């Protein structure tokens, strides 16, 4: 049975992997939307709406990394290990 540091390392790797993959998916979505927007009529409503969606998509990257920092603090503090004892 792995000790608590092994479980913490595994949780830490999982949290980082989740943040990296979420960021990658958001960047891919933004690139695809930019590609779609390039084919639209410049200055049209669809073009503007697509730009807003792209900005919203990119704006969600910062909270992902803020939440990762919080999650890593929780893992380091052993809060999940303490909660599993109840």
C-alpha distances in whole Angstrom, upper triangle without the diagonal:
4,6,10,12,10,10,13,14,14,16,18,19,19,22,24,24,25,28,29,29,31,33,34,35,37,39,39,41,43,44,45,47,49,50,51,53,54,56,57,61,61,61,61,59,56,56,55,53,51,51,50,47,46,46,44,41,41,41,38,36,36,35,32,31,32,29,27,28,27,24,23,24,22,19,20,21,18,20,17,15,17,19,16,16,20
4,7,8,6,7,10,11,10,13,15,15,16,19,20,21,22,25,26,26,28,30,31,32,34,36,37,38,40,42,43,44,46,47,49,50,52,54,55,58,58,59,58,56,54,53,53,51,48,48,47,44,43,43,41,39,38,38,35,33,33,32,29,28,29,26,24,24,24,21,19,21,19,16,16,18,15,18,15,13,16,18,15,16,20
4,6,6,7,9,10,11,13,14,16,17,19,20,21,23,25,26,27,29,31,32,33,35,37,38,39,41,42,44,45,47,48,50,51,53,55,56,59,59,59,59,57,54,54,53,51,49,49,47,45,44,43,41,39,38,38,35,33,33,31,29,27,28,26,23,23,23,20,18,19,17,14,14,15,12,15,14,11,14,16,14,15,18
4,5,5,6,9,10,10,12,14,15,16,18,20,21,22,24,25,27,28,30,31,33,35,36,37,39,40,42,43,45,46,48,49,51,53,54,57,56,56,56,54,52,51,51,48,46,46,45,42,41,41,38,36,36,35,32,30,30,28,26,24,25,22,20,20,19,16,15,15,14,10,11,11,9,12,11,8,11,13,12,13,16
4,5,5,6,9,10,10,12,14,15,16,18,20,21,22,24,25,27,28,30,31,33,34,36,37,39,40,42,43,45,46,48,49,51,53,56,55,55,55,53,51,50,49,47,45,45,43,41,40,39,37,35,34,34,31,29,28,27,24,23,23,21,19,18,18,16,13,14,13,10,9,11,10,13,12,10,13,16,15,16,20
4,5,5,6,9,10,11,12,14,15,16,18,20,21,22,24,26,27,28,30,32,33,34,36,37,39,40,42,43,45,46,48,50,51,54,54,54,54,53,50,49,49,47,44,44,43,40,39,39,37,34,34,34,31,28,28,27,24,23,24,22,19,19,20,16,14,16,15,11,12,14,12,15,14,12,15,17,16,17,21
4,5,5,6,8,10,10,12,14,15,16,18,20,21,22,24,26,27,29,30,31,33,35,36,37,39,40,42,43,45,46,48,49,53,52,52,52,50,48,47,47,44,42,42,41,38,37,37,35,32,32,32,29,27,27,25,22,21,22,20,17,18,17,14,13,14,13,9,11,13,10,12,10,9,13,14,13,15,18
4,5,5,6,9,10,10,12,14,15,16,18,20,21,22,24,26,27,29,30,31,33,35,36,37,39,41,42,43,45,47,48,51,50,51,51,49,46,45,45,43,41,40,39,36,35,35,33,31,30,29,26,24,24,22,20,19,19,17,14,14,14,11,9,11,10,6,7,10,8,11,9,9,12,14,13,15,18
4,5,5,6,9,10,11,12,14,15,16,18,20,21,22,24,26,27,28,30,32,33,34,36,37,39,40,42,43,46,47,50,49,50,50,48,46,45,44,42,40,39,38,36,34,34,32,30,29,29,26,24,23,22,20,18,19,17,14,15,15,13,10,12,12,9,9,12,11,14,13,13,16,18,17,19,22
4,5,5,6,9,10,10,12,14,15,16,18,20,21,22,24,26,27,28,30,31,33,34,36,37,39,40,42,44,45,48,48,48,48,47,44,43,43,41,38,38,37,34,33,33,31,29,28,28,25,23,23,22,19,18,20,17,14,16,16,13,11,14,13,10,12,15,13,15,13,13,17,17,16,19,22
4,5,5,6,9,10,10,12,14,15,16,18,20,21,23,24,26,27,29,30,31,33,35,36,37,39,41,43,44,47,46,46,46,44,42,41,40,38,36,36,35,32,31,31,29,26,26,26,22,21,21,19,16,16,17,14,11,13,13,9,9,11,10,7,10,12,11,12,10,11,14,15,14,17,19
4,5,5,6,9,10,11,12,14,15,17,18,20,21,23,24,26,27,29,30,32,33,35,36,37,39,41,42,45,45,45,45,43,41,40,39,37,35,34,33,31,30,29,27,25,24,24,21,19,19,18,15,13,14,13,9,10,11,8,6,10,10,7,9,12,11,13,12,13,16,17,17,20,22
4,5,5,6,8,10,10,12,14,15,16,18,20,21,22,24,26,27,28,30,31,33,34,36,37,40,41,44,43,44,44,42,40,39,38,37,34,34,33,30,29,29,27,24,24,24,21,19,19,18,15,14,16,14,11,13,14,11,10,13,13,11,12,16,15,17,15,16,20,20,20,23,25
4,6,5,6,9,10,10,12,14,15,16,18,20,21,22,24,26,27,28,30,31,33,34,36,38,39,42,42,42,42,40,38,37,37,34,32,32,31,28,27,27,25,23,22,23,19,17,18,17,14,14,16,13,10,13,14,11,10,14,13,11,14,16,15,16,14,16,19,19,18,22,24
4,5,5,6,9,10,11,12,14,15,17,18,20,21,23,24,26,27,29,30,32,33,35,37,38,41,40,40,40,38,36,35,35,32,30,30,29,26,25,25,23,20,20,20,17,15,15,14,10,10,12,10,7,9,10,7,7,11,11,9,12,15,14,15,13,16,18,18,18,22,23
4,5,5,6,9,10,11,12,14,15,17,18,20,21,23,24,26,27,29,30,31,33,35,36,39,39,39,39,38,35,34,34,32,29,29,28,26,24,24,22,20,18,19,16,13,14,14,10,9,12,10,7,9,12,9,9,12,13,12,13,17,17,18,17,19,22,22,22,25,27
4,6,5,6,8,10,10,12,14,15,16,18,20,21,22,24,26,27,28,30,31,34,35,38,38,38,38,37,34,33,33,31,28,28,28,25,23,23,22,19,18,19,17,14,16,15,12,11,14,13,10,13,15,12,12,16,16,15,17,20,19,20,18,20,24,23,23,26,28
4,6,5,6,8,10,11,12,14,15,16,18,20,21,22,24,26,27,28,30,32,33,36,36,36,36,34,32,31,31,28,26,26,25,22,21,21,20,17,16,17,14,12,14,13,9,10,13,11,9,12,14,11,12,16,16,14,17,20,19,19,18,20,23,22,22,26,27
4,6,5,6,9,10,11,12,14,15,16,18,20,21,22,24,26,27,29,31,32,35,34,34,34,33,30,29,29,27,24,24,23,20,19,19,17,14,14,14,11,9,10,10,6,7,10,9,7,10,12,11,11,15,15,15,17,20,20,20,19,22,24,23,24,27,29
4,6,5,6,9,10,11,12,14,15,17,18,20,21,23,24,25,27,29,31,34,33,34,34,33,30,29,28,27,24,23,23,21,19,19,18,15,14,15,13,10,12,12,9,9,12,12,10,13,15,14,14,17,18,18,19,22,23,23,22,24,27,27,27,30,32
4,5,5,6,9,10,10,12,14,15,16,18,20,21,22,24,26,28,29,32,32,33,33,31,28,27,27,26,23,23,23,20,18,19,18,14,14,16,13,11,14,14,10,11,15,14,12,15,17,16,16,20,20,19,22,24,24,24,23,25,28,27,27,31,32
4,5,5,6,9,10,11,12,14,15,16,18,20,21,22,24,26,27,30,30,30,30,29,26,25,25,23,20,20,19,17,15,16,14,11,11,12,10,8,11,11,8,10,13,12,11,14,16,15,16,19,20,19,22,24,24,24,23,25,28,27,27,31,32
4,5,5,6,9,10,11,12,14,15,16,18,20,21,23,25,26,29,28,29,29,27,25,24,23,22,19,18,18,16,13,14,13,10,9,11,9,6,9,10,8,9,12,12,11,14,17,16,17,20,21,21,23,25,26,26,25,28,30,29,30,33,34
4,5,5,6,9,10,11,12,14,15,17,18,20,21,23,25,28,27,28,29,28,25,23,24,22,19,19,19,16,14,15,15,11,11,13,12,9,13,14,11,12,16,16,15,18,20,19,20,23,24,23,25,28,28,28,27,30,32,32,32,35,37
4,5,5,6,9,10,11,12,14,15,16,18,20,22,23,26,26,27,27,25,22,21,22,20,17,17,18,14,13,14,14,10,10,13,11,10,14,14,12,14,17,17,16,19,21,20,21,24,25,25,27,29,30,29,28,30,33,32,32,36,36
4,5,5,6,9,10,10,12,14,15,16,18,20,21,24,24,24,24,23,20,19,19,17,14,14,14,11,9,11,10,6,7,9,8,7,11,12,11,13,16,16,16,19,20,20,21,24,25,25,27,30,30,30,28,31,34,32,33,37,37
4,5,5,6,9,10,10,12,14,15,16,19,20,23,22,23,24,23,20,18,19,18,15,14,15,12,9,11,11,8,7,11,10,9,12,14,13,14,17,18,17,20,22,22,23,26,27,27,29,31,32,32,31,34,36,35,36,39,40
4,5,5,6,9,10,11,12,14,15,17,19,22,22,24,23,23,20,18,19,18,15,15,16,13,11,13,14,10,10,14,13,12,16,17,16,17,20,21,20,23,25,24,25,29,29,29,31,34,34,34,32,35,38,37,37,41,41
4,5,5,6,9,10,11,12,14,16,17,20,20,21,21,20,17,16,16,15,11,12,13,10,8,11,11,8,9,12,12,12,16,17,15,18,21,21,21,24,25,25,26,29,30,30,32,34,35,34,33,36,38,37,37,41,41
4,5,5,6,9,10,10,12,15,15,18,18,19,19,18,15,13,14,13,10,9,11,8,5,8,9,7,7,11,11,11,15,16,16,18,20,21,21,24,26,26,27,30,31,31,33,35,36,35,34,37,40,38,39,43,43
4,5,5,6,9,10,11,13,15,18,17,19,19,19,16,14,16,15,11,11,14,12,8,11,13,10,10,14,15,14,17,20,19,20,23,24,24,26,28,28,29,32,33,33,35,38,38,38,37,40,42,41,41,45,46
4,5,5,6,9,10,11,13,17,17,19,18,18,15,13,15,14,11,12,14,12,9,13,14,11,12,16,16,16,20,21,20,22,25,26,25,28,30,30,31,34,35,35,37,39,40,39,38,41,43,42,42,46,46
4,5,5,6,9,10,11,14,14,16,15,15,11,10,12,11,7,8,10,8,7,10,12,10,11,14,15,16,19,21,20,22,25,25,26,29,30,30,32,34,35,36,38,40,41,40,38,42,44,42,43,46,47
4,5,5,6,9,10,13,12,14,14,15,12,9,11,12,8,8,11,10,7,10,13,11,12,15,17,17,20,22,22,23,26,27,27,29,31,32,33,36,37,37,39,41,42,41,40,44,46,44,45,49,49
4,5,5,7,9,13,13,15,15,16,13,11,14,14,10,11,14,13,11,14,16,15,15,18,20,20,23,25,24,26,29,29,30,32,34,34,35,38,39,39,41,44,44,44,42,45,48,46,47,51,51
4,5,6,7,11,12,14,13,14,10,9,12,12,8,10,13,12,11,14,16,15,16,19,20,21,24,26,25,27,30,30,31,33,35,35,37,39,40,40,43,45,45,44,43,46,48,47,47,51,51
4,5,5,8,8,10,10,11,8,6,9,9,6,8,11,11,10,13,15,14,15,18,20,21,23,25,25,27,29,30,31,34,35,35,37,40,40,41,43,45,46,45,44,47,49,48,48,52,52
4,6,8,8,11,12,13,11,8,11,13,10,10,14,14,13,15,18,17,18,20,22,23,26,28,28,29,32,33,33,36,37,38,39,42,43,43,45,47,48,48,46,50,52,50,51,55,55
4,7,9,12,11,13,11,9,13,14,11,13,16,16,15,18,20,19,20,23,25,26,28,30,30,32,34,35,36,38,40,40,42,44,45,46,48,50,51,50,48,52,54,52,53,56,57
4,6,9,8,10,7,6,10,11,10,11,14,15,14,17,19,19,20,23,24,26,28,30,30,32,34,35,36,39,40,40,42,45,45,46,48,50,51,50,49,52,54,52,53,57,57
4,6,6,9,8,7,10,12,12,13,16,17,17,19,21,21,22,25,27,28,30,32,33,35,37,38,39,41,43,43,45,47,48,49,51,53,54,53,52,55,57,55,56,59,59
4,6,9,9,6,9,12,11,11,14,16,16,17,20,21,21,23,26,27,29,31,32,33,35,36,38,40,41,42,44,46,47,48,50,51,53,52,51,54,56,54,55,59,59
4,7,8,6,7,10,11,11,13,15,15,16,19,20,21,22,25,27,28,30,31,33,34,36,37,39,41,42,43,45,46,48,49,51,52,51,51,54,56,54,55,59,58
4,5,5,6,9,10,11,13,14,15,17,19,20,21,23,25,27,29,30,31,34,35,36,38,40,41,42,44,46,46,48,50,51,52,51,50,54,55,53,54,58,58
4,5,5,6,9,10,11,12,14,15,17,18,20,21,23,25,27,28,30,32,33,34,36,38,39,40,42,44,44,46,48,49,50,48,48,51,53,51,52,55,55
4,5,5,6,9,10,10,12,14,15,16,18,20,21,24,26,27,28,30,32,32,34,36,37,38,40,42,42,44,46,47,48,47,46,49,51,49,50,53,53
4,6,5,6,9,10,11,12,14,15,17,18,20,22,24,26,27,29,30,31,33,35,36,37,39,41,42,43,45,47,48,46,45,49,51,49,50,53,53
4,5,5,6,9,10,11,12,14,15,16,19,21,23,24,25,28,29,30,31,33,34,35,38,39,40,42,44,45,46,45,44,48,49,47,49,52,52
4,5,5,6,9,10,11,12,14,15,17,19,21,22,23,26,27,28,30,32,33,33,36,38,38,39,42,43,44,42,42,45,47,45,46,49,49
4,5,5,6,9,10,10,12,14,16,18,20,21,22,24,26,27,28,30,31,32,34,36,37,38,40,42,43,41,40,44,45,44,45,48,48
4,5,5,6,9,10,11,12,15,16,18,20,21,23,24,26,27,29,30,31,33,35,36,37,39,41,42,41,40,44,45,43,45,48,48
4,5,5,6,9,10,10,13,15,17,18,19,21,22,23,25,27,28,29,31,33,34,35,37,39,40,38,38,42,43,41,43,46,46
4,5,5,6,9,10,11,13,16,16,17,20,21,22,23,26,27,27,30,32,32,33,35,37,38,36,36,39,41,39,40,44,43
4,5,5,6,8,10,12,14,16,16,18,20,21,22,25,26,27,28,31,31,32,34,36,37,36,35,39,41,39,40,44,44
4,5,5,6,9,10,12,14,15,17,18,20,21,23,24,25,27,29,30,31,33,35,36,35,35,38,40,38,39,43,43
4,5,5,7,9,11,12,13,16,16,17,19,21,22,23,25,27,28,29,31,33,34,32,32,35,37,35,37,40,40
4,5,6,7,10,11,12,14,16,16,18,20,21,22,24,26,27,28,30,31,32,31,30,34,36,34,35,39,39
4,5,6,8,10,11,12,14,16,17,19,20,21,23,25,26,27,29,30,32,31,30,34,35,34,35,39,39
4,5,6,8,10,11,12,14,16,17,18,20,21,23,24,26,27,29,30,29,29,33,34,33,34,38,38
4,6,6,7,9,10,11,13,15,16,17,19,21,21,23,25,26,27,26,26,29,31,29,31,34,34
4,6,5,7,9,10,11,13,15,15,17,19,20,21,23,25,26,25,25,28,30,29,30,34,34
4,5,5,6,9,10,11,13,14,16,17,19,20,21,23,25,24,24,28,29,28,30,33,34
4,5,5,6,8,10,10,12,14,15,16,18,20,21,23,21,22,25,26,25,27,30,31
4,6,5,6,9,10,10,12,14,15,16,18,20,21,20,20,23,25,24,25,29,29
4,5,5,6,9,10,10,12,14,15,16,18,20,20,20,23,24,24,26,29,30
4,5,5,6,9,10,11,13,15,16,17,19,18,19,22,23,23,25,28,28
4,5,5,6,9,10,10,12,14,15,17,15,16,19,20,20,21,25,25
4,5,5,6,9,10,10,12,14,15,15,15,18,20,19,21,24,25
4,5,5,6,9,10,11,12,14,14,15,18,19,20,21,24,25
4,5,5,6,9,10,11,13,12,13,16,17,17,19,22,22
4,5,5,6,9,10,11,10,10,13,15,15,16,19,20
4,5,5,6,8,10,11,11,13,15,16,17,20,22
4,5,5,6,9,9,11,13,14,15,17,19,21
4,5,5,6,6,7,10,11,11,13,16,17
4,5,5,6,7,8,10,12,13,15,17
4,5,8,9,10,12,14,15,17,19
4,6,8,9,9,11,14,15,17
4,5,5,6,9,10,11,14
4,5,5,6,9,10,12
4,5,5,6,9,11
4,5,5,7,10
4,5,6,8
4,5,6
4,5
4
